[in-house]
């Protein structure tokens, strides 16, 4: 509303930069302060900066890198937690070569290492619910792939629009606890880099 030109249009490049930064901030802030009411203070402050022709930099609300990482690592990424689907969607679409799926396509949260398999094989530890063991998979594929071994799941994954799943065999010959932890660290570290790229991490003086 503030930055429209004489033709009532926005600069798409600047608007995309704005969307990326505010998405990074809201997303990261939600890991530490999950209440919507707590988000109002920094967002209202940013709105005032925009109206006053100042850069929206969230300078009073920057994150400490290790603190943010700890909050994400301690997050319980249960399937009914909305931040789980948000994190997986961000991870899914961050690949610049990833084709955006159609609006009617239904995706579900898939455990790469199946929960039923974990029960049968006495999988110990809570890694089964790590974000590193979860991925977005088309509902029509998930129905067929839900409880298979990794080798069997790969055959179904190759039919997915999700680039990562479509080529997962190139990165993993098996997918167990070690691979879950590796992928978990990759997702979290890439997200921290995303926040850092948008200048939302405090610099150490």
C-alpha positions as CSV (number, residue, x, y, z in Angstrom):
1,X,0.0,0.0,0.0
2,X,2.8,2.4,0.8
3,X,5.1,1.6,-2.1
4,X,2.8,1.5,-5.1
5,X,3.9,3.7,-8.0
6,X,1.9,6.1,-10.1
7,X,0.4,3.1,-12.0
8,X,-0.6,1.5,-8.7
9,X,2.1,-1.2,-9.2
10,X,4.8,-2.6,-7.0
11,X,8.5,-3.2,-7.8
12,X,8.4,-7.0,-8.0
13,X,12.1,-7.4,-7.0
14,X,11.8,-5.2,-3.9
15,X,8.5,-6.8,-3.0
16,X,10.0,-10.3,-3.3
17,X,12.9,-9.2,-1.0
18,X,10.4,-7.8,1.5
19,X,8.4,-11.1,1.5
20,X,11.5,-13.2,2.0
21,X,12.8,-11.1,4.9
22,X,9.5,-10.9,6.7
23,X,8.9,-14.6,6.1
24,X,12.3,-15.4,7.6
25,X,11.6,-13.2,10.6
26,X,8.1,-14.5,11.4
27,X,9.2,-18.1,10.9
28,X,12.3,-17.8,13.2
29,X,10.5,-15.7,15.8
30,X,7.7,-18.3,16.0
31,X,10.2,-20.9,17.2
32,X,11.1,-18.8,20.2
33,X,7.7,-17.0,20.7
34,X,5.0,-19.2,19.3
35,X,2.1,-16.9,20.4
36,X,0.6,-14.6,17.7
37,X,0.2,-11.8,20.3
38,X,4.0,-11.8,20.9
39,X,4.6,-11.3,17.2
40,X,2.6,-8.0,17.1
41,X,5.3,-5.9,18.7
42,X,8.1,-6.5,16.1
43,X,5.6,-6.6,13.2
44,X,4.0,-3.3,14.2
45,X,7.4,-1.8,14.6
46,X,8.3,-2.9,11.0
47,X,5.0,-1.4,9.7
48,X,6.0,1.9,11.3
49,X,9.4,1.8,9.6
50,X,7.7,1.2,6.2
51,X,5.4,4.1,6.6
52,X,8.3,6.3,7.6
53,X,10.3,5.3,4.6
54,X,12.9,3.5,6.8
55,X,14.4,0.1,6.1
56,X,12.5,-2.7,7.7
57,X,15.5,-4.3,9.5
58,X,14.1,-5.7,12.8
59,X,17.3,-4.3,14.4
60,X,15.8,-4.4,17.9
61,X,14.7,-8.0,17.5
62,X,17.7,-9.8,15.9
63,X,18.3,-13.4,16.8
64,X,21.3,-14.9,18.6
65,X,22.4,-17.7,16.2
66,X,23.1,-20.5,18.7
67,X,20.0,-19.6,20.8
68,X,17.8,-19.8,17.7
69,X,19.4,-23.1,16.7
70,X,18.8,-24.6,20.2
71,X,15.1,-23.6,20.1
72,X,14.7,-25.3,16.7
73,X,16.5,-28.4,17.8
74,X,14.3,-28.6,20.9
75,X,11.1,-28.1,18.9
76,X,8.7,-31.1,18.8
77,X,7.9,-31.5,15.2
78,X,4.7,-33.5,15.7
79,X,2.5,-34.0,12.6
80,X,-0.3,-32.0,14.2
81,X,2.0,-29.0,14.9
82,X,1.5,-26.4,12.2
83,X,5.2,-25.4,12.2
84,X,6.1,-28.9,11.1
85,X,4.2,-28.6,7.8
86,X,5.5,-25.0,7.4
87,X,9.2,-26.1,7.9
88,X,8.7,-29.0,5.4
89,X,7.1,-26.7,2.9
90,X,10.0,-24.2,3.2
91,X,12.5,-27.1,2.7
92,X,10.5,-28.5,-0.2
93,X,10.3,-25.2,-2.1
94,X,13.8,-23.7,-1.3
95,X,15.2,-25.8,-4.2
96,X,15.3,-23.3,-7.1
97,X,14.7,-26.2,-9.5
98,X,11.6,-27.4,-7.7
99,X,8.5,-27.1,-9.7
100,X,5.6,-25.5,-7.7
101,X,2.8,-28.1,-7.4
102,X,-0.8,-27.4,-8.5
103,X,-3.2,-25.9,-6.0
104,X,-5.3,-29.0,-6.0
105,X,-2.5,-31.4,-5.2
106,X,-2.8,-32.8,-1.7
107,X,0.4,-33.4,0.3
108,X,0.8,-35.3,3.6
109,X,3.6,-35.6,6.1
110,X,5.5,-38.7,5.5
111,X,7.9,-40.5,7.8
112,X,10.8,-41.7,5.6
113,X,11.6,-44.3,8.3
114,X,8.1,-45.6,8.8
115,X,6.6,-45.5,12.3
116,X,5.2,-49.0,12.0
117,X,8.6,-50.2,10.8
118,X,10.1,-48.6,13.9
119,X,7.7,-50.5,16.2
120,X,8.5,-53.8,14.5
121,X,12.3,-53.2,14.6
122,X,12.4,-51.8,18.2
123,X,13.7,-48.4,17.0
124,X,15.0,-46.7,20.2
125,X,15.2,-42.9,20.7
126,X,13.0,-40.0,19.5
127,X,14.7,-39.5,16.2
128,X,11.7,-41.0,14.4
129,X,9.8,-37.7,15.0
130,X,12.7,-35.4,14.0
131,X,12.1,-33.0,11.1
132,X,14.9,-34.9,9.4
133,X,12.7,-38.0,9.2
134,X,9.7,-36.1,7.7
135,X,8.9,-34.9,4.2
136,X,6.0,-33.8,2.1
137,X,4.6,-36.5,-0.1
138,X,1.6,-36.6,-2.3
139,X,-1.4,-38.2,-0.6
140,X,-2.0,-40.6,-3.4
141,X,1.6,-41.9,-3.1
142,X,1.7,-41.8,0.7
143,X,-1.2,-44.2,1.0
144,X,0.8,-46.9,-0.8
145,X,4.2,-46.1,0.7
146,X,3.5,-45.5,4.3
147,X,4.8,-48.6,6.0
148,X,7.3,-50.0,3.6
149,X,11.1,-50.4,4.0
150,X,13.3,-47.6,2.6
151,X,14.2,-49.8,-0.5
152,X,10.5,-50.3,-1.3
153,X,9.6,-46.7,-0.6
154,X,12.2,-45.5,-3.1
155,X,10.1,-47.0,-6.0
156,X,7.1,-44.9,-4.9
157,X,9.2,-41.8,-4.2
158,X,10.5,-41.7,-7.8
159,X,6.9,-40.9,-8.8
160,X,6.8,-37.8,-6.6
161,X,6.9,-34.2,-7.7
162,X,9.2,-33.5,-4.7
163,X,12.7,-33.3,-6.2
164,X,14.4,-34.5,-3.0
165,X,12.3,-37.6,-2.8
166,X,12.4,-38.2,-6.5
167,X,16.2,-38.5,-6.3
168,X,16.7,-39.6,-2.7
169,X,18.4,-42.8,-3.8
170,X,21.3,-40.7,-5.0
171,X,22.0,-39.5,-1.5
172,X,21.0,-42.5,0.6
173,X,21.4,-46.2,0.1
174,X,19.6,-46.8,3.4
175,X,17.8,-44.5,5.7
176,X,18.1,-45.1,9.5
177,X,19.0,-43.2,12.6
178,X,22.4,-41.9,11.2
179,X,20.7,-40.6,8.0
180,X,17.8,-39.0,10.0
181,X,20.3,-37.1,12.1
182,X,22.3,-36.0,9.1
183,X,19.3,-34.8,7.2
184,X,17.9,-33.1,10.4
185,X,21.1,-31.1,10.8
186,X,21.0,-30.2,7.1
187,X,17.5,-28.8,7.3
188,X,18.2,-26.8,10.5
189,X,21.5,-25.4,9.3
190,X,20.0,-24.4,6.0
191,X,17.2,-22.6,7.8
192,X,19.7,-20.8,10.0
193,X,21.5,-19.7,6.9
194,X,18.2,-18.5,5.4
195,X,17.7,-16.3,8.5
196,X,21.3,-15.1,8.4
197,X,21.1,-14.3,4.6
198,X,18.3,-11.9,5.5
199,X,20.5,-10.1,8.1
200,X,18.4,-11.2,11.0
201,X,21.3,-12.7,13.1
202,X,23.1,-10.6,15.7
203,X,26.7,-9.9,14.7
204,X,29.4,-10.7,17.3
205,X,31.3,-7.6,18.2
